[in-house]
């Protein structure tokens, strides 16, 4: 997934899915992973992942046509004792496959969707792997799981989506719960709008929109480049 303040609390969290350590993004702590607190059923209204569903996005990247295929598979991967749903993400620019990624998600009993890692491969025009930068797995080399979608987003809160030092440190800030997004797939109101950024790419900022009952529908890079993707189609199982 190409995504300051430490997550303070998992709103509505239950059991032992608790914070340990500090409350700022600069140091310390992380989220405690209790496998008993997780499920493969990912039905958060802003980020539902139904196996067999493929989301098709189209837009532009630095002036060229861009397409993204985000497919929820039936495959799983056990990470830190948690059975995670595997998603394949293929990014095309000017019709050429530029990047392939395996993402791993699970949802806790409170409804927060956790991000346990990614296996990313950047490709050249001939399909050769030229970089795996950004790849990480929670529990390996100090990496920790993050939260990709909160159960109860609150305007103003900031949280880590990825916690792999100097590798993947994406964060999100909730900007609005009543934003509007107009995309080829439809027009949506009362959307969740976030600002997503990372200290590893200073000055690069994206704004993302999530529609209730649908998921991610729109992304605009507002700093650090020119990129926009819009939901065009959903292929259901």
C-alpha positions in Angstrom: 0.0 0.0 0.0 1.4 3.3 -1.1 0.5 5.3 1.8 3.4 12.2 13.8 1.5 11.4 16.3 1.4 7.8 17.6 -2.0 6.2 17.7 -3.4 7.1 21.1 -6.2 4.6 21.5 -8.0 2.0 19.4 -11.5 3.5 19.7 -13.8 0.9 21.1 -11.0 -1.7 21.3 -11.7 -4.8 23.3 -9.7 -7.5 25.0 -5.9 -7.1 24.9 -5.5 -5.1 21.8 -4.0 -2.3 23.8 -1.3 0.3 23.3 2.1 -0.2 24.8 4.7 2.5 25.1 4.6 6.2 24.3 2.0 8.3 22.6 4.0 10.3 20.1 5.2 9.5 16.7 8.8 10.1 17.4 9.6 7.2 19.6 8.6 4.2 21.6 5.8 1.7 21.7 3.5 0.0 19.3 0.3 -2.0 19.1 0.1 -5.3 21.0 -1.0 -8.1 18.8 -3.2 -10.7 20.3 -4.2 -13.3 17.7 -7.4 -14.1 19.6 -8.6 -10.6 19.0 -8.6 -10.9 15.2 -10.9 -12.2 12.4 -10.6 -12.7 8.7 -14.0 -11.0 8.3 -13.0 -7.5 7.2 -16.3 -5.5 7.1 -15.3 -2.0 8.3 -17.7 0.2 6.3 -14.9 2.4 5.0 -12.6 -0.5 4.1 -14.5 -3.7 3.4 -12.5 -6.5 1.8 -14.7 -9.3 0.4 -12.7 -12.2 -1.1 -13.1 -12.3 -4.9 -13.7 -8.5 -5.2 -11.5 -6.5 -7.5 -11.4 -2.7 -7.4 -10.4 -1.0 -10.7 -9.0 2.6 -10.5 -7.9 4.9 -13.3 -6.2 8.3 -13.4 -2.9 10.0 -14.1 0.6 9.9 -12.8 3.0 12.7 -13.8 1.0 13.3 -16.9 0.6 9.7 -18.0 -2.4 7.3 -17.8 -2.4 5.3 -14.7 -4.5 2.2 -13.7 -4.6 0.2 -10.5 -6.1 -3.2 -9.9 -6.7 -4.0 -6.2 -7.9 -7.6 -5.9 -9.0 -9.3 -2.6 -7.9 -12.9 -2.8 -9.0 -16.1 -1.0 -5.3 -16.5 0.1 -4.2 -15.9 3.6 -0.9 -15.5 5.4 -0.2 -16.0 9.1 1.8 -13.1 10.6 2.5 -12.9 14.3 -0.1 -15.6 14.8 -2.8 -13.7 13.0 -4.4 -15.1 9.9 -4.4 -12.1 7.4 -6.2 -11.6 4.2 -4.0 -11.3 1.2 -4.7 -8.6 -1.4 -2.8 -8.2 -4.8 -2.3 -4.7 -6.0 -1.0 -4.1 -9.6 -0.1 -0.5 -10.7 0.2 0.3 -14.5 1.5 3.5 -16.0 1.1 4.2 -19.7 -0.2 0.6 -20.0 3.0 -0.9 -18.5 3.0 -2.9 -15.3 5.1 -0.8 -13.0 4.6 -2.3 -9.6 3.1 -5.4 -8.0 2.3 -5.7 -4.3 1.0 -8.3 -1.9 -0.7 -6.6 1.1 -1.8 -8.4 4.3 -4.8 -7.2 6.4 -6.8 -8.4 9.4 -9.6 -6.8 11.4 -9.8 -6.8 15.2 -13.1 -7.4 17.1 -13.6 -3.7 17.5 -13.6 -3.1 13.7 -10.2 -1.6 13.2 -8.4 -2.9 10.1 -4.8 -3.6 10.7 -2.0 -3.6 8.1 0.5 -6.4 8.7 2.9 -5.8 5.8 3.5 -5.8 2.1 5.7 -7.5 -0.4 6.4 -4.8 -3.1 8.2 -5.3 -6.4 9.0 -2.4 -8.7 9.4 -3.5 -12.3 11.2 -2.1 -15.4 9.7 -2.0 -18.8 10.7 -5.6 -19.4 9.1 -6.9 -16.2 12.3 -7.3 -14.3 12.3 -6.6 -10.6 14.4 -3.5 -9.9 13.4 -2.7 -6.3 11.6 -4.1 -3.3 11.8 -0.9 -1.4 9.0 -0.5 1.1 8.5 -4.2 1.7 8.0 -5.2 5.4 6.4 -7.8 7.6 5.2 -7.2 11.1 7.4 -9.0 13.6 10.4 -9.1 11.3 13.4 -6.8 11.8 11.5 -4.7 14.4 8.6 -3.9 12.1 5.1 -3.6 13.7 1.6 -3.8 12.4 -0.2 -0.5 11.8 -3.9 0.6 11.5 -5.0 1.2 7.9 -8.6 2.1 8.9 -10.1 3.0 12.3 -13.3 1.5 13.5 -14.5 5.0 14.6 -12.5 7.7 12.8 -12.3 11.0 14.6 -11.5 14.3 12.9 -8.0 15.4 13.8 -6.5 12.1 14.9 -3.3 10.9 13.4 -2.0 7.3 13.4 0.6 5.0 11.9 -0.5 2.8 9.0 3.0 1.2 8.8 5.7 0.9 11.4 8.9 -0.3 9.8 11.7 2.1 10.7 13.4 3.7 7.7 11.4 1.3 5.4 7.7 2.0 5.6 6.3 4.7 8.0 3.1 5.9 6.4 0.8 7.9 8.6 -2.8 9.3 8.2 -4.7 12.2 9.6 -8.5 12.3 9.5 -9.6 15.5 7.9 -13.3 15.1 7.5 -16.2 12.6 7.8 -18.5 14.5 5.4 -16.4 15.0 2.3 -17.7 14.5 -1.2 -16.1 12.4 -3.9 -17.2 12.3 -7.6 -15.6 9.4 -9.5 -16.6 7.4 -12.5 -18.1 4.6 -10.3 -20.5 7.1 -8.7 -21.0 10.3 -6.6 -20.5 9.9 -2.8 -21.3 12.1 0.2 -20.3 11.7 3.8 -17.0 10.3 2.9 -14.0 9.9 5.2 -11.2 12.1 4.0 -7.6 11.6 5.2 -4.2 13.2 4.6 -1.5 10.5 4.2 2.2 11.2 4.4 5.5 9.8 5.6 8.7 11.3 7.0 10.6 9.1 4.5 9.3 11.3 1.6 9.2 14.9 3.1 6.8 17.1 1.2 4.8 14.3 -0.4 1.1 14.4 0.7 -1.9 12.6 -0.6 -5.6 13.2 0.2 -7.7 10.0 0.1 -11.4 9.6 0.2 -13.3 6.5 1.5 -17.0 6.0 0.9 -19.1 4.1 3.4 -20.0 0.6 2.2 -17.6 0.9 -0.7 -14.1 1.7 0.5 -11.3 3.7 -1.1 -12.7 5.7 -4.0 -10.4 8.7 -4.7 -6.8 9.8 -4.2 -5.2 13.1 -5.0 -1.5 13.9 -4.5 -1.6 17.5 -3.3 2.2 17.9 -2.7 5.3 16.3 -4.1 4.1 15.3 -7.5 1.1 15.0 -9.8 -1.0 11.9 -9.3 -4.8 11.1 -9.1 -6.7 7.9 -9.2 -10.5 7.4 -9.2 -12.6 4.3 -8.7 -14.0 3.2 -12.1 -15.3 -0.3 -11.5 -15.9 -2.9 -8.9 -15.9 -6.6 -10.0 -17.8 -8.6 -7.5 -17.3 -12.3 -6.7 
